[in-house]
């Protein structure tokens, strides 16, 4: 599937419309998976595992080389229990590998989104994500599955783009690690750089007034501390989704305690 990169398509909204149709298909697919019973889900997991292992072995050099060195072939992995036989792929493996060794033979670089870690522990790690993978990840992150709340829809995105206040969804993230605003140009205004100061984050939250806020525990903690120190009235989202870091009890308590009415605040950890 070709990534929509044309500036004209993006800025006119046509690119987002095309991606919205693809996203709707991904949402339907996830909904079907969520309705599987335990036995059906196990069968699906086993089938997908075998497909993924074989695909990686045949198409991605970094996996093929590492698994051959460990004496592992796709036919050796038939169940979830067999996963422990696969050698771990580390960040260092990905750092050392060239682009062609990381990327599937079936994809061109221009057909993928390139994500990179912040590099805080050394050289940034590059990851290539195709559009199908990106859209499935977005569908799985719906607030519907996080906290039983209404999902982000094409209609809500258009409304947010036009009005810029009381938005459905807002993110405070490292921008180069994030996919939403790369896939959907109209969502760029809802993405704030996590490397900015807590004061910038607070202004953005109080201006956009998001129903759902997505960020890292440390960012939400720093926002909470600054708002409490300066006695700033902070808009309270219905749902705060955090990822990428541990969410220990004291951090959770500090975030929830900073809310004016903490019963309104759902704090969901992802991954």
PEVENWO-V416052 format. One record per backbone hydrogen bond with DSSP energy under -1.0 kcal/mol. NH is the residue of the N-H (numbers start at 1). CO is the residue of the C=O. If there is no record, write none. Layout:
((NH	CO) (NH	CO))
//
This chain:
((10	6) (11	7) (12	8) (15	9) (17	13) (18	14) (19	15) (20	16) (21	17) (22	18) (23	19) (24	20) (25	21) (26	22) (27	23) (28	24) (29	25) (30	26) (31	27) (32	28) (33	29) (34	30) (36	33) (41	37) (42	38) (43	39) (44	40) (45	41) (46	42) (47	43) (48	44) (49	45) (50	46) (51	47) (52	48) (53	49) (54	50) (55	51) (56	52) (57	53) (58	54) (59	55) (60	56) (62	101) (64	60) (65	61) (66	62) (67	63) (68	64) (69	65) (70	66) (71	68) (72	67) (76	73) (77	74) (82	79) (83	80) (85	82) (86	83) (94	90) (95	91) (96	92) (97	93) (102	98) (103	99) (105	59) (107	104) (111	108) (112	109) (113	129) (115	127) (116	176) (117	125) (122	119) (127	115) (129	113) (134	130) (135	131) (136	132) (137	133) (138	134) (139	135) (140	136) (141	137) (142	139) (145	142) (146	142) (147	143) (149	143) (157	153) (158	154) (159	155) (160	156) (161	157) (162	158) (163	159) (164	160) (166	208) (167	208) (170	212) (171	190) (172	214) (173	192) (177	174) (178	175) (182	179) (183	179) (184	180) (187	184) (188	185) (190	187) (191	188) (192	171) (194	173) (196	193) (201	197) (202	198) (203	199) (204	200) (205	201) (206	202) (207	203) (208	204) (209	205) (211	167) (212	168) (213	239) (214	170) (215	241) (220	216) (221	217) (222	218) (223	219) (224	220) (225	221) (226	222) (227	223) (228	224) (229	225) (230	226) (232	227) (238	211) (239	211) (240	266) (241	213) (242	268) (243	215) (252	248) (253	249) (254	250) (255	251) (256	252) (257	253) (259	256) (264	261) (265	262) (266	238) (268	240) (270	242))
//
